[in-house]
Amino acid sequence: MKNKIKGLVYGASVAALTLPAVVGAYGSFDPTAGGSTGLAGGSLMDIITNIMKWLLTAVGIAGVIGFAISGILYLTAAGDETRIKSAKSAMVASITGVIVAIVGVVALTAANTMLKGTGSF
């Protein structure tokens, strides 16, 4: 019985201490304030578009860096057929990555334009 009372007292104490914080947090939230929560204020489409643009930029930069590294590998192969073959395959993969990034940007722009319903492309 003593443990039950102790648990009730602890529970009531925690509730009494946290209740003002919960009520204060609820009262300070204004969904029309636009940014009082610290979250992004745009629409879901804008957030997804920004994430996709960031990812496509990262893929494009990685593809260009990979292309430069594969070019250096090709130049330093010094006639070794296995190194030339691996450099060529790395170059093809880098070119593929850049093409995928460019196609992704075009597709994202087209989808964004179609979903917004703007007249200009």
C-alpha positions as CSV (number, residue, x, y, z in Angstrom):
1,M,0.0,0.0,0.0
2,K,2.9,2.3,0.8
3,N,4.4,1.8,-2.7
4,K,1.0,2.7,-4.3
5,I,0.8,5.9,-2.4
6,K,4.4,6.7,-3.2
7,G,3.7,6.0,-7.0
8,L,0.6,8.2,-6.9
9,V,2.5,11.1,-5.2
10,Y,5.3,10.8,-7.8
11,G,2.9,10.7,-10.6
12,A,1.0,13.7,-9.3
13,S,4.2,15.6,-8.8
14,V,5.4,14.9,-12.3
15,A,2.0,15.9,-13.8
16,A,2.0,19.1,-11.7
17,L,5.5,20.0,-12.8
18,T,5.0,19.3,-16.5
19,L,1.5,20.7,-16.9
20,P,2.6,24.3,-17.1
21,A,5.2,23.5,-19.7
22,V,2.7,21.7,-21.8
23,V,0.1,24.4,-21.5
24,G,2.7,27.1,-22.2
25,A,3.9,25.3,-25.3
26,Y,0.4,24.9,-26.6
27,G,-0.4,28.6,-26.0
28,S,2.7,29.8,-27.9
29,F,1.9,27.8,-31.0
30,D,0.3,29.8,-33.7
31,P,-0.1,28.0,-37.0
32,T,-0.6,31.2,-38.8
33,A,2.6,32.7,-37.6
34,G,4.6,30.8,-40.3
35,G,7.9,29.8,-38.6
36,S,7.1,29.9,-34.9
37,T,7.7,26.1,-34.8
38,G,11.1,26.4,-36.5
39,L,10.0,24.1,-39.3
40,A,10.0,24.9,-43.0
41,G,7.2,27.2,-44.0
42,G,6.7,26.0,-47.5
43,S,4.3,23.5,-49.0
44,L,5.1,19.8,-49.2
45,M,5.8,20.1,-52.9
46,D,8.3,22.9,-52.3
47,I,10.1,20.8,-49.6
48,I,10.3,17.7,-51.9
49,T,11.5,19.9,-54.8
50,N,14.3,21.4,-52.7
51,I,15.4,18.0,-51.4
52,M,15.4,16.6,-55.0
53,K,17.4,19.6,-56.3
54,W,19.9,19.1,-53.5
55,L,20.3,15.4,-54.2
56,L,20.6,15.9,-58.0
57,T,23.2,18.6,-57.4
58,A,25.2,16.2,-55.2
59,V,24.9,13.4,-57.9
60,G,26.0,15.9,-60.6
61,I,29.0,17.1,-58.6
62,A,30.0,13.5,-57.7
63,G,29.7,12.6,-61.4
64,V,32.0,15.4,-62.5
65,I,34.5,14.6,-59.8
66,G,34.4,10.9,-60.8
67,F,34.9,11.9,-64.4
68,A,38.0,13.9,-63.5
69,I,39.4,11.0,-61.4
70,S,38.8,8.5,-64.2
71,G,40.5,10.8,-66.6
72,I,43.6,10.9,-64.3
73,L,43.4,7.1,-64.0
74,Y,43.4,6.8,-67.8
75,L,46.3,9.1,-68.2
76,T,48.4,7.4,-65.5
77,A,47.6,3.8,-66.8
78,A,50.8,3.9,-68.9
79,G,49.6,1.2,-71.3
80,D,48.4,-1.3,-68.7
81,E,45.3,-2.8,-70.2
82,T,43.6,-3.7,-66.9
83,R,44.0,-0.1,-65.6
84,I,42.8,1.3,-68.9
85,K,39.8,-0.9,-68.8
86,S,38.9,0.1,-65.2
87,A,39.4,3.8,-66.1
88,K,37.1,3.5,-69.1
89,S,34.4,1.8,-67.0
90,A,34.7,4.5,-64.3
91,M,34.4,7.1,-67.0
92,V,31.3,5.5,-68.4
93,A,29.8,5.3,-64.9
94,S,30.6,9.0,-64.3
95,I,29.0,10.0,-67.6
96,T,26.0,7.9,-66.8
97,G,25.7,9.7,-63.4
98,V,25.9,13.1,-65.0
99,I,23.3,12.2,-67.6
100,V,21.0,10.8,-64.8
101,A,21.4,14.1,-62.9
102,I,20.5,16.2,-65.9
103,V,17.5,14.0,-66.8
104,G,16.4,14.2,-63.2
105,V,16.6,18.0,-63.2
106,V,14.6,18.1,-66.5
107,A,12.0,15.7,-65.1
108,L,11.7,17.6,-61.8
109,T,11.3,20.9,-63.6
110,A,8.7,19.4,-66.0
111,A,6.7,17.8,-63.2
112,N,6.8,20.9,-61.1
113,T,5.6,23.0,-64.0
114,M,2.8,20.6,-64.8
115,L,1.6,20.4,-61.1
116,K,1.7,24.1,-60.6
117,G,-0.2,24.7,-63.8
118,T,1.9,27.6,-65.0
119,G,1.9,28.5,-68.7
120,S,5.6,28.9,-69.3
121,F,8.0,26.1,-69.2
